[in-house]
Amino acid sequence: MRYLTAGESHGPQLTTIIEGVPAHLDLLAEDIDIELQRRQGGYGRGRRMQIEKDRVQFMSGVRHGKTTGAPIALVVENKDWKNWTKIMGADPITEEEEQEMKRVITRPRPGHADLNGAIKYGHRDMRNILERSSARETTVRVAAGAVAKKILSTCGIRVAGHVLEIGGVKAEDVAYESVEDVKERSEASPVRCLDAQASEKMMEAIDKAKKDGDSIGGIVEVVVEGVPVGLGSHVQYDRKLDAKLAAAVMSINAFKGVEIGIGFEAASVPGSQVHDEIIWDEEKGYTRKTNNLGGFEGGMTTGMPIVVRGVMKPIPTLYKPLNSVDIESKEVFAASIERSDSCAVPAASVVCEAVVAWEIANALLEKFGSDQVEELTQNIEAHNERARLF
């Protein structure tokens, strides 16, 4: 599969075109809308979420509730567009009209794409950069991820995410029995945290950051159960599925680090406490006593749950902004303020689920076929049986 997204934060709509989804997959708008709603939720979100009520429209590739095998075009309208038609319109405007709008951005925000993008593409108005680099783009990435989740669930693979840390407050009680347990408990928390006591402290930290005109980041974790053995490959660097997952997570706005399994902790403990002992029984086939490697060996899935964590930095837009330099006057100014969240880590957990689900679904189709769903599920079932008896 592959997809591209298009659209700006305050443009008329966000669009994604997905190619390679199998035919005969049951797919309804509500399958995607529920994920869009989850992305808009979470403690610490800003006023934009009160304006936008994201809903998807199918423009192609789905007929009578099922995919056809043709490219799927998804659209999410920006309700705020009506207030930005002049500023963000496609038609040419005069210099006088541009001055009247007084919305030209010449003050780059530290930590954002503004200055780098303006230099790269030669824009004196940095709105041409910040509109596209906005995390609003993740709306349709979540939509694409929702399609991927539908493929995975059809094949018995389950995905869930939760928050491990916000602003230095770490969750302690994060043991879970299954992905369904993670889903139920994270959805019950305003910050998508499994630890109820930590949830309260996280919300307090978000409130303090908002009061201080600051922002805070955190760590999210995605868990995937039911993945067959052997997705990905060891034969080339760009075939390793764990590498693809790392790239996907790092592509999320404001993410600065990725771990799989115990991740960086593996540097400080001996190998006897890192590698997962192999066991076998007639019912389950090959499994592991532990899952320190997060479901991967040699760039391939082991059949154990995939565990991926991502680190999100604090959002760059601050209501007590840091200093910057005006690109026109070269004078020092407080950086521009765009409407923003004080903390988007709970929402980022949903985005992380989406990008992880996409990579796993893509690897699944690569191995087992992508023409039609029945063929896909039959191939997976036969493979799982061979792997059990191997």
C-alpha positions, 0 to 999 in steps of 0.5 A, spaced: 500 500 500 501 507 499 498 513 500 499 521 500 496 526 503 495 534 501 492 540 505 493 545 509 491 547 516 487 552 514 485 550 507 479 548 505 480 540 506 485 535 508 485 529 503 489 522 502 489 517 496 490 510 498 492 505 493 493 497 494 487 496 499 484 489 498 477 488 495 471 486 499 474 489 505 468 492 509 469 499 510 464 504 513 465 512 514 464 510 522 470 506 522 474 512 520 470 517 524 471 514 531 479 514 530 478 522 528 474 523 534 479 520 538 485 524 535 481 530 537 480 528 544 485 528 550 486 533 556 490 539 554 487 540 547 487 547 544 481 551 541 481 548 534 478 542 537 472 546 539 471 548 532 473 542 528 468 536 528 472 531 523 468 527 519 471 523 513 468 523 506 469 517 501 470 520 494 472 513 491 474 506 492 468 504 496 462 502 494 456 499 498 460 499 504 466 495 501 472 496 498 473 495 490 480 494 490 481 501 486 484 507 490 480 510 496 480 518 496 478 520 503 477 528 505 476 531 511 473 538 511 476 544 515 470 547 518 475 553 520 476 555 512 470 560 512 474 564 516 481 563 512 478 564 505 481 570 503 488 569 507 489 561 504 485 562 498 488 559 491 486 566 487 492 571 486 491 577 490 494 584 490 500 587 494 495 592 498 490 586 499 496 582 502 498 588 507 490 589 509 490 582 511 496 583 516 497 576 516 504 575 513 508 571 518 516 573 518 517 571 525 519 564 525 518 560 532 523 556 535 522 549 534 518 549 528 519 548 521 518 556 519 525 558 518 528 552 515 522 551 510 522 558 508 529 558 507 529 552 503 523 554 499 524 561 498 518 564 502 518 571 505 511 569 508 512 563 512 505 561 513 506 557 506 511 553 511 507 553 517 500 551 514 503 544 511 508 543 517 502 543 522 500 537 526 493 538 523 496 534 517 495 528 521 488 528 521 488 524 514 494 520 517 489 517 522 484 516 517 489 512 513 491 508 519 484 507 520 483 503 514 489 499 516 486 498 522 480 495 519 485 490 515 488 488 521 482 487 525 479 483 519 486 478 520 485 478 527 490 483 529 489 488 534 492 495 536 492 499 542 496 505 544 497 509 551 501 514 554 507 512 559 509 519 561 507 527 560 511 532 563 516 528 567 510 524 570 511 517 569 506 512 569 508 506 574 502 501 574 502 500 566 501 492 567 496 489 562 493 483 560 491 484 553 490 489 547 483 490 549 485 491 556 489 497 554 484 500 549 479 500 555 483 503 560 486 508 556 480 510 553 477 511 560 483 516 562 483 523 559 490 523 558 490 515 555 494 513 561 493 506 564 495 509 571 489 512 574 494 516 579 499 518 574 493 520 570 491 526 575 498 528 576 499 528 568 493 533 568 496 537 573 502 538 569 498 540 563 494 545 567 501 548 570 504 548 563 498 552 560 498 557 566 505 558 565 504 559 557 508 553 556 508 546 553 510 539 555 511 533 551 511 525 553 512 518 551 507 514 548 507 506 547 503 502 541 502 495 542 500 490 537 497 483 538 496 477 533 501 479 528 504 473 524 511 470 524 515 473 519 513 480 517 519 484 514 525 481 512 533 480 514 535 481 507 536 488 506 536 494 510 530 497 507 526 491 508 526 490 516 520 492 519 522 494 525 526 500 521 520 502 517 516 502 524 521 507 527 521 511 521 514 512 521 514 514 528 519 519 527 515 522 521 510 524 526 510 531 528 514 533 534 517 526 535 524 526 537 525 518 539 523 511 538 524 505 542 522 498 540 521 493 546 526 495 552 529 499 547 535 504 550 535 500 556 538 494 552 545 498 553 545 497 560 543 490 562 547 483 560 545 479 554 542 474 558 537 479 561 535 482 554 534 476 549 527 472 549 528 465 550 524 460 545 519 455 547 514 451 543 508 447 545 503 444 540 497 449 541 501 455 540 507 453 536 513 457 537 513 463 543 518 467 547 518 466 555 519 474 555 518 480 550 524 484 551 525 485 544 518 488 542 516 482 537 522 483 533 528 479 531 533 480 525 528 486 522 522 480 522 516 479 527 517 473 532 509 472 533 510 476 540 506 482 541 509 488 537 511 494 542 513 501 540 514 507 544 515 514 541 518 520 544 514 527 543 517 534 544 513 539 547 509 543 542 513 549 539 508 554 539 508 558 546 503 563 549 509 566 553 514 565 546 521 565 546 525 570 542 526 569 535 529 574 529 524 577 524 526 575 517 525 582 514 528 587 519 533 582 523 530 585 529 529 581 535 522 579 537 518 574 541 516 569 536 509 568 533 503 565 536 499 560 532 493 557 536 496 551 539 495 546 545 499 546 551 500 538 551 498 534 545 501 527 547 494 524 548 492 525 541 499 523 539 498 516 542 492 516 537 497 518 531 502 513 533 497 507 533 495 509 526 502 510 523 504 503 526 498 500 524 499 502 517 506 499 516 504 492 519 498 492 515 503 494 509 507 488 511 502 483 512 499 485 504 506 484 502 507 477 504 500 474 504 497 478 498 493 484 497 488 483 491 482 481 496 480 479 503 478 472 502 485 470 499 489 474 504 485 471 510 486 464 507 494 465 506 495 468 513 491 462 516 495 457 512 502 460 514 500 460 521 499 453 521 505 451 518 509 456 523 506 452 528 508 445 526 515 448 523 
